[in-house]
Amino acid sequence: MPWHTFLARDVGMSEEDVQALEAGRPLTDARLEALRCFTNALVDGRGHVSEEEWSAFVDAGWGHQQALEVVFAVGMKVMSNFTNALAGVPLDEAVK
């Protein structure tokens, strides 16, 4: 997760929330927490989320477009991780 930590700090996420993300704890920002929970539910459910999970996501101000963006981001991350692992790509110096 070094790149995720680097990028979170780079966009101005609070250190408290960066540490919460790393530890799998709830975030202080309710909207970002809804996004985190939805993303985890989507991955854990292999694309399926409950009505409650969907409602919490939408109630936080997210919508169908953002849900598709989460699907896209998860897919790109899986492809990137698998490709880098197969190719033996070392971790970038910036995040070591």
Residue pairs with C-beta under 8 A, 6 or more apart in sequence:
1 22
2 91
2 95
2 96
3 92
3 95
4 21
5 18
5 21
5 22
5 95
6 94
6 95
8 17
8 18
8 21
9 15
9 18
13 21
14 28
16 28
17 27
17 28
17 29
17 32
19 25
20 26
20 27
20 28
21 27
21 36
26 33
26 36
27 33
27 36
30 60
31 60
31 61
31 62
33 60
34 56
34 57
34 59
34 60
34 61
34 62
35 57
35 60
35 62
35 66
35 70
37 53
37 56
37 57
38 49
38 53
38 54
38 56
38 57
38 62
38 67
38 70
39 70
39 74
41 49
41 50
41 53
42 48
42 49
42 67
42 70
42 71
42 74
43 74
47 71
49 57
57 66
57 67
83 89
